[in-house]
Amino acid sequence: LRLFHYPQTDPNEIAQGAMGQGSHTDEGLMTFILQDEVGGLEYQHFGRWYPVVPVPGAIVVNGGNWIHKLRPELIDPVHRVLSPSTQERFSFVFLYQMSIVTLERHTHDWLRDL
């Protein structure tokens, strides 16, 4: 479990391309994210960026690289975090990882059914 802190950023820096965290994917199977009300998380789908609107008490589930490797047609795990301009941003992140042996033995059945 990790706590991410994104400090408030000057709007001029944001206009010049400053990011809270640039586009990336997460290793592992899944990532669970509890974000605050500030927002800034975005996901990429077919080359376009979409905001993940914060919902109080909701947990965002992001597919990791292993799901993408097993079933690439299901998800595009690329996401990023925009720098907040009005106030600082916090999120709790849990990266769920499994061993390759566990993945090979147990995930093909449930991924096949998706």
C-alpha positions in Angstrom: 0.0 0.0 0.0 1.4 3.4 -1.0 0.3 6.9 -0.4 0.9 9.3 -3.3 1.1 13.0 -2.7 0.9 15.5 -5.6 1.5 19.1 -4.4 -0.4 22.0 -5.8 1.4 23.1 -9.0 1.7 26.6 -10.5 -0.7 27.0 -13.5 2.2 28.3 -15.6 4.1 25.1 -15.0 1.0 23.1 -15.9 0.7 25.1 -19.1 4.3 24.2 -20.0 3.5 20.5 -19.6 4.2 19.7 -15.9 2.5 16.4 -14.9 1.9 14.8 -11.5 3.0 11.5 -13.1 3.4 11.0 -16.9 1.8 8.2 -18.8 2.7 4.7 -17.6 1.4 1.2 -16.9 1.5 -0.7 -13.7 3.3 -4.0 -13.3 1.4 -6.8 -11.8 -2.2 -8.0 -12.2 -4.3 -5.1 -10.8 -4.0 -1.8 -9.1 -6.6 -0.6 -6.6 -6.8 3.2 -6.2 -8.6 5.3 -3.6 -8.4 8.9 -4.8 -9.4 12.1 -3.1 -12.0 14.6 -4.5 -9.3 16.6 -6.4 -9.1 14.2 -9.3 -6.4 14.2 -12.0 -6.2 10.5 -12.8 -6.8 9.8 -16.5 -6.8 6.6 -18.6 -6.0 6.2 -22.3 -8.3 4.4 -24.6 -7.5 4.1 -28.3 -5.2 7.1 -28.1 -7.5 9.4 -26.3 -7.4 10.5 -22.6 -10.4 10.3 -20.3 -10.7 11.6 -16.7 -11.5 9.2 -13.9 -14.0 11.3 -12.0 -13.6 10.9 -8.3 -16.6 9.2 -6.5 -16.5 9.4 -2.7 -15.8 6.0 -1.2 -15.2 4.3 -4.7 -12.2 2.3 -5.5 -10.7 2.5 -9.0 -9.5 -0.9 -10.3 -6.9 -0.6 -13.0 -5.8 -3.6 -15.0 -2.0 -4.2 -14.9 0.4 -5.4 -17.4 -0.3 -9.1 -16.7 -3.9 -8.9 -17.7 -2.9 -7.0 -20.8 -0.4 -9.6 -21.7 -2.9 -12.4 -21.3 -5.9 -10.7 -23.0 -4.7 -7.6 -24.9 -8.0 -7.0 -26.5 -9.7 -6.3 -23.1 -7.8 -3.3 -21.8 -5.3 -0.6 -22.4 -3.6 -0.1 -19.0 -1.9 3.3 -19.9 -2.8 6.0 -17.4 -1.4 9.3 -16.0 -2.0 11.8 -13.3 -2.4 15.5 -14.1 -0.9 18.1 -11.7 -3.4 19.7 -9.5 -3.6 23.5 -9.8 -6.1 24.4 -7.1 -5.0 22.2 -4.1 -2.8 19.2 -3.3 -3.9 15.7 -4.3 -3.6 12.4 -2.4 -4.3 8.8 -3.4 -3.8 5.4 -1.8 -2.6 2.8 -4.2 -2.4 -1.0 -3.7 -0.5 -2.9 -6.5 -1.6 -6.5 -6.6 1.0 -8.8 -8.0 1.1 -12.6 -8.5 3.8 -15.0 -9.4 4.0 -16.2 -13.0 3.4 -19.7 -11.8 0.1 -18.6 -10.1 -0.9 -16.7 -13.1 -0.3 -19.6 -15.4 -2.2 -22.0 -13.2 -5.2 -20.0 -12.2 -5.9 -17.0 -14.4 -6.6 -18.5 -17.8 -10.0 -19.9 -16.8 -11.4 -16.6 -15.5 -9.8 -14.5 -18.2 -11.2 -16.8 -20.8 -14.7 -16.1 -19.5 -14.5 -12.3 -19.6 
